[in-house]
């Protein structure tokens, strides 16, 4: 499939009924709606889990994920297929900034929202710079050894949160472990597209097991369905107002770099799958995601990012039409405007969420290693080895760096540390230690840019 010159701000989508459907093509409208709803199904589990972990309103986050996806669609001119769901990169930072205990609404949500807006603004600014100067400097600043280390740190830093959620007592631990096993079984043994939504299906199985053992057999606290019965079917989500603090803004700043790495990987992956380079839209994609994050946080939603689950659906169906994401976004907005839906999410037991968190946070950590492997990062090179080692230790140990009245948490310290250490430890011009170039960090200097792997985890 060859690149075609853009005609107008939006493409003229060509109708195609079978085979590979490119970004600037579309299925008949009936099939487009069905595929769009499938993308909602794919993003749902993780997009709902993130706000719950942060003490945010899931309805509000789902609502703004739809709004943000539409905004992204407009800014990229309908040429980059992507759904923007809740980003996991904000979870640990939000918990640190707000002191959230892990149950019920977050009383300090405004502080977190202000920090997310700051990160979104920095992200959008990076996008404007990329639009003016190109994106190669990002690849030099954050090569695979750096991005892999930072991604792994997110999962390792969150690990204690997940373990605590299933450690209160023996019953909670049993439910958490059963949810983990159910999620793994779906991921490995489920047929077809069901294999692409293990978090959602694993959560449903864990929920049903909890109902049988707790509500049915009295082995644990029963789920209270009274709020679900009393909730209205239609209504606006609960909006919250951000609170801005410079120290919190600095704490959230590293998330912008993580979102850049995620979106870069997404655009490269889609380009590789379609055979149609989307690199010229990278700057606009960063700006779109940054503005969508700011808009979401301005009303009480989580920061948003491109989603690996939706890449998985595209890979299986070979349908890359950007119009299906318009349908998905509209469906998410409708879901977000149902208090009944939010009340149902509120009945999910804590140990079920804990089990899902163990899987998700572990996948995030493992994805860092996957980035290293797929990009052939050479760890016989001391520069790469030291960068990864120091980054992982600082992030997993949650090293807090205090700068006067400001403080940077473990993820931020690790992110900035990875970038700075890698740039400082430059190889002498005559030495490459098996690398194609002194600055690449990758064993094969001829690997195409499109080889950058997609993320394998949500957010």
C-alpha positions in Angstrom: 0.0 0.0 0.0 1.6 3.3 -1.1 1.3 6.7 0.6 -1.2 9.0 -1.2 -1.0 12.7 -1.2 -3.6 14.2 1.1 -6.6 15.8 -0.6 -8.2 18.3 1.8 -8.0 18.3 5.5 -10.0 15.0 5.9 -9.5 12.1 3.5 -12.2 11.0 1.1 -12.8 7.6 2.5 -13.2 5.0 -0.3 -15.8 2.3 0.3 -14.4 -1.2 0.4 -16.3 -4.3 1.5 -13.5 -6.9 2.1 -9.7 -7.5 2.4 -7.4 -5.0 4.1 -9.2 -1.7 4.9 -6.7 1.1 5.0 -7.0 4.3 7.2 -8.5 6.3 4.3 -10.9 3.5 3.3 -14.1 2.5 5.0 -16.5 -0.5 5.2 -20.2 -0.1 4.5 -21.8 1.8 7.4 -23.4 -1.2 9.0 -20.1 -3.1 9.3 -18.4 0.1 10.3 -20.7 0.4 13.3 -20.1 -3.2 14.3 -16.3 -2.9 14.2 -16.5 0.4 16.1 -18.4 -1.2 18.9 -15.8 -4.0 18.9 -13.1 -1.3 19.6 -15.2 0.0 22.6 -15.3 -3.6 23.9 -11.5 -3.8 23.6 -10.6 -0.6 25.4 -13.3 -0.9 28.1 -11.6 -3.0 30.8 -8.4 -0.9 31.2 -10.1 2.4 30.6 -12.4 1.7 33.5 -9.8 0.2 35.8 -7.5 3.2 35.7 -9.9 5.8 37.2 -11.0 3.3 39.9 -7.4 2.8 41.0 -7.0 6.6 41.1 -10.3 7.3 42.9 -11.8 9.0 39.8 -15.3 8.6 38.4 -15.2 5.8 35.7 -18.2 7.4 34.0 -16.4 10.7 33.6 -13.2 9.0 32.3 -15.1 6.9 29.7 -17.1 10.0 28.6 -13.9 12.0 28.1 -12.1 9.1 26.4 -14.8 9.4 23.7 -14.5 13.2 23.6 -10.7 13.0 23.5 -10.8 10.4 20.6 -13.0 12.7 18.6 -10.7 15.6 19.2 -7.7 13.5 18.2 -9.5 12.5 15.1 -10.1 16.1 14.1 -6.5 17.2 14.8 -4.9 14.4 12.8 -7.3 15.1 10.0 -8.8 11.6 10.3 -5.6 9.9 9.1 -4.3 8.1 12.2 -6.4 5.2 13.5 -6.4 5.4 17.2 -8.6 5.2 20.3 -7.5 7.3 23.3 -8.2 5.5 26.6 -7.1 6.1 30.2 -3.3 6.1 30.6 -1.7 4.0 33.3 1.3 6.3 33.4 -0.7 8.7 35.7 -1.7 6.1 38.3 1.3 6.0 40.6 1.9 9.8 40.2 -1.7 10.5 41.1 -1.5 8.3 44.2 1.6 10.0 45.4 0.3 13.5 44.8 -3.1 13.0 46.4 -2.3 10.4 49.1 -5.3 8.4 48.0 -6.0 5.4 50.2 -7.5 3.2 47.5 -11.2 3.1 48.3 -14.1 5.4 47.3 -13.8 8.8 45.6 -10.5 10.6 45.8 -10.9 13.6 48.0 -7.9 15.4 46.5 -8.8 14.7 42.9 -8.4 18.4 41.9 -4.7 18.3 42.7 -4.2 15.3 40.4 -6.3 16.9 37.7 -4.1 20.0 37.7 -1.0 17.8 37.4 -2.5 15.9 34.5 -3.3 19.2 32.7 0.3 20.3 33.1 1.6 17.0 31.7 -0.9 17.3 28.8 0.3 20.9 28.1 4.0 19.8 28.0 3.0 16.9 25.7 1.2 19.2 23.3 4.2 21.6 23.3 6.4 18.7 22.3 4.0 18.0 19.5 4.3 21.6 18.2 8.1 21.3 18.3 7.9 18.1 16.4 5.6 19.7 13.8 8.3 22.4 13.3 11.5 20.3 13.5 10.6 16.7 12.8 10.7 13.7 15.2 14.2 12.2 14.8 15.4 14.1 17.9 12.9 12.2 20.0 14.3 8.9 18.8 17.8 10.0 19.7 16.7 11.3 23.1 14.6 8.2 24.0 16.1 5.2 22.2 14.7 1.7 22.9 16.9 1.1 26.0 15.5 4.3 27.6 11.8 3.7 26.6 11.9 0.1 27.6 13.4 1.0 31.0 10.8 3.7 31.6 7.9 1.5 30.6 9.2 -1.3 32.9 9.5 1.2 35.8 5.8 2.1 35.6 4.8 -1.5 36.3 7.4 -2.1 39.0 6.5 1.1 40.8 2.8 0.1 40.9 3.4 -3.5 42.0 3.0 -2.8 45.7 -0.4 -1.2 45.1 -1.6 -4.3 43.3 -0.3 -6.8 45.9 -1.8 -4.8 48.8 -5.2 -4.9 47.1 -5.3 -8.8 47.4 -3.5 -9.2 50.7 -6.1 -8.1 53.3 -7.1 -11.6 54.2 -7.2 -15.1 52.8 -10.5 -14.7 51.0 -9.3 -11.6 49.2 -6.1 -13.4 48.2 -8.1 -16.3 46.9 -10.3 -14.1 44.8 -7.4 -12.2 43.5 -5.5 -15.3 42.5 -8.6 -16.8 40.8 -9.1 -13.5 38.8 -5.4 -13.7 37.8 -5.8 -17.3 36.6 -9.1 -16.5 34.8 -7.4 -13.6 33.0 -4.5 -15.7 32.0 -6.7 -18.5 30.7 -8.7 -16.1 28.5 -5.5 -14.6 27.1 -4.1 -18.1 26.2 -7.1 -20.3 25.4 -10.0 -18.0 24.3 -10.9 -18.2 20.6 -10.6 -15.4 18.1 -11.2 -11.8 19.2 -12.1 -12.9 22.8 -8.4 -13.4 23.3 -7.9 -9.7 22.8 -9.9 -8.7 25.8 -8.5 -10.8 28.7 -8.8 -7.9 31.2 -12.5 -7.5 30.6 -13.4 -11.2 30.5 -11.1 -12.0 33.4 -12.8 -9.3 35.5 -16.2 -10.7 34.6 -15.2 -14.2 35.6 -13.6 -13.0 38.9 -16.8 -10.9 39.6 -19.0 -13.9 39.1 -16.8 -16.1 41.3 -17.0 -13.4 44.0 -20.8 -13.3 43.8 -21.0 -17.1 44.2 -18.6 -17.3 47.1 -19.6 -14.1 48.9 -23.2 -13.3 48.1 -24.2 -17.0 47.6 -22.1 -18.8 50.2 -21.3 -16.1 52.7 -17.6 -16.5 52.6 -16.9 -12.8 52.2 -18.5 -9.4 52.3 -21.5 -9.4 50.0 -21.8 -7.0 47.1 -24.4 -4.3 47.7 -26.6 -3.7 44.6 -28.8 -1.0 46.2 -26.9 1.9 44.5 -27.2 0.1 41.2 -31.0 -0.2 41.5 -31.4 3.4 42.5 -29.2 4.9 39.8 -30.8 6.6 36.8 -30.2 5.3 33.3 -29.4 8.6 31.7 -27.5 11.6 33.2 -24.3 13.6 32.9 -21.2 12.2 34.5 -19.8 13.9 37.7 -17.4 16.7 36.7 -14.5 17.9 38.9 -12.5 21.1 38.9 -8.6 21.0 38.7 -6.4 22.6 41.3 -3.0 23.9 40.1 0.2 23.6 42.1 3.7 24.0 40.7 5.2 21.2 42.8 2.5 18.8 41.5 3.1 20.0 37.9 6.7 19.1 38.2 5.8 15.7 39.7 3.5 14.9 36.7 5.9 16.3 34.0 7.6 12.9 33.3 4.3 11.4 32.2 4.4 13.6 29.1 7.6 11.8 28.0 6.0 8.4 28.6 3.0 9.4 26.5 5.3 10.6 23.7 7.0 7.2 23.7 3.7 5.4 23.7 2.2 7.4 20.8 5.4 7.2 18.8 5.3 3.4 19.1 1.6 3.4 18.2 2.0 5.4 15.0 5.1 3.4 14.0 3.2 0.1 14.6 0.2 1.1 12.6 2.4 2.3 9.8 4.2 -1.0 9.7 1.0 -3.0 9.7 -0.6 -1.0 6.9 2.5 -0.4 4.8 1.6 3.3 4.8 3.9 5.5 6.7 2.1 7.9 9.1 5.3 9.6 10.3 4.3 13.0 8.9 1.4 13.0 11.3 3.4 12.4 14.5 3.5 16.0 15.6 -0.2 16.4 15.1 -0.8 13.1 16.9 1.2 14.4 19.9 -0.7 17.6 19.9 -4.1 15.8 19.6 -3.3 13.4 22.5 -1.9 16.3 24.6 -5.0 18.5 24.1 -7.3 15.5 24.7 -5.5 14.8 28.0 -5.9 18.5 29.1 -9.6 18.5 28.1 -10.3 15.3 30.0 -8.5 16.5 33.2 -10.3 19.8 33.0 -13.6 18.0 33.7 -12.5 15.2 36.0 -11.3 12.5 33.6 -7.9 10.7 33.5 -5.1 11.5 31.1 -5.5 9.6 27.8 -3.2 7.7 25.5 -3.3 5.4 22.5 -4.3 1.8 23.3 -2.6 -1.4 22.5 -5.9 -3.4 22.7 -7.1 -1.5 19.7 -3.9 -2.2 17.8 -4.6 -5.8 18.6 -8.1 -5.6 17.1 -6.8 -3.9 14.0 -4.1 -6.6 13.6 -6.7 -9.4 13.8 -9.3 -7.8 11.6 -7.0 -5.9 9.2 -9.4 -3.0 9.4 -7.6 0.3 9.9 -10.3 2.7 8.8 -10.2 5.8 11.0 -14.0 6.1 10.8 -14.5 3.1 13.1 -12.9 5.1 15.9 -15.5 7.8 15.5 -18.2 5.2 16.1 -16.2 3.9 19.1 -15.9 7.4 20.5 -19.6 8.1 20.2 -20.5 4.8 21.9 -18.1 5.7 24.8 -19.8 9.1 25.2 -23.2 7.4 25.5 -21.9 4.9 28.0 -20.3 7.8 30.1 -23.7 9.4 30.3 -25.4 6.5 32.1 -25.2 6.7 35.9 -26.5 3.1 35.9 -23.3 2.1 34.1 -21.2 3.9 36.7 -23.1 2.3 39.6 -22.5 -1.2 38.0 -18.7 -0.4 37.9 -18.9 0.6 41.5 -20.0 -2.9 42.6 -16.8 -4.5 41.4 -15.2 -6.1 44.5 -11.7 -4.8 45.6 -9.9 -8.2 45.3 -11.2 -8.6 41.7 -9.7 -5.2 40.9 -6.5 -6.2 42.7 -6.2 -9.4 40.7 -6.6 -7.5 37.5 -4.0 -4.9 38.7 -1.4 -7.7 39.3 -1.8 -8.8 35.7 -1.8 -5.3 34.2 1.1 -3.9 36.2 3.1 -7.1 35.5 2.4 -6.8 31.8 3.5 -3.2 31.8 6.8 -4.2 33.5 7.3 -7.1 31.0 6.6 -4.9 28.1 9.7 -2.9 28.9 11.6 -6.1 28.3 9.7 -6.8 25.2 10.8 -3.4 23.8 14.4 -4.3 24.5 14.1 -7.7 22.8 12.3 -6.6 19.7 14.7 -3.7 19.2 17.7 -5.9 19.9 19.1 -3.7 22.7 22.7 -4.9 23.3 23.2 -5.3 27.1 26.9 -6.2 26.5 27.2 -2.5 25.9 27.9 -0.9 29.3 26.1 2.2 28.4 22.8 0.3 27.9 23.3 -1.9 30.9 24.0 0.9 33.3 21.1 3.0 32.0 18.6 0.1 32.4 20.0 -1.0 35.8 19.9 2.5 37.4 16.5 3.3 36.0 14.9 0.1 37.2 16.3 0.4 40.7 15.3 4.1 41.1 11.8 3.4 39.9 11.1 0.2 41.7 12.5 1.6 44.9 10.4 4.8 44.4 13.4 7.2 44.9 12.0 10.6 45.6 14.2 13.5 44.6 13.7 16.7 46.6 14.5 20.0 45.0 13.7 22.7 47.6 10.0 22.9 47.9 9.6 20.5 44.9 9.8 16.8 44.9 9.9 14.3 42.0 8.6 10.7 42.6 10.1 7.4 41.6 8.7 7.3 38.1 9.8 10.9 37.4 13.3 10.4 38.9 13.7 7.2 36.9 12.5 8.8 33.6 14.7 11.8 33.8 17.5 9.7 35.1 17.3 7.3 32.2 17.4 10.1 29.7 20.3 12.0 31.4 22.4 8.9 32.1 22.1 7.6 28.5 23.1 10.9 27.1 26.0 11.4 29.5 27.5 7.9 29.0 28.4 8.5 25.4 30.8 6.0 23.7 34.1 7.3 22.4 33.9 7.9 18.6 36.1 4.9 17.9 34.2 2.4 20.0 30.7 1.0 19.4 30.7 -2.2 21.6 28.8 -4.1 19.0 26.4 -1.3 18.2 25.9 0.1 14.7 26.3 3.6 16.0 27.5 5.0 19.3 24.1 6.5 20.1 21.6 4.0 18.7 21.4 1.5 21.6 20.3 -1.1 19.0 22.3 -4.0 17.7 21.1 -3.6 14.1 21.8 -0.1 12.7 19.8 -1.0 9.5 16.6 -1.8 11.3 13.8 0.3 9.8 12.1 2.9 11.9 8.8 1.0 11.4 10.3 -1.8 13.5 9.5 0.0 16.7 7.1 -2.4 18.5 3.5 -1.5 19.6 2.8 -1.5 23.3 1.4 -4.8 24.5 -0.4 -3.3 27.5 -3.1 -0.7 27.9 -2.3 2.9 28.8 
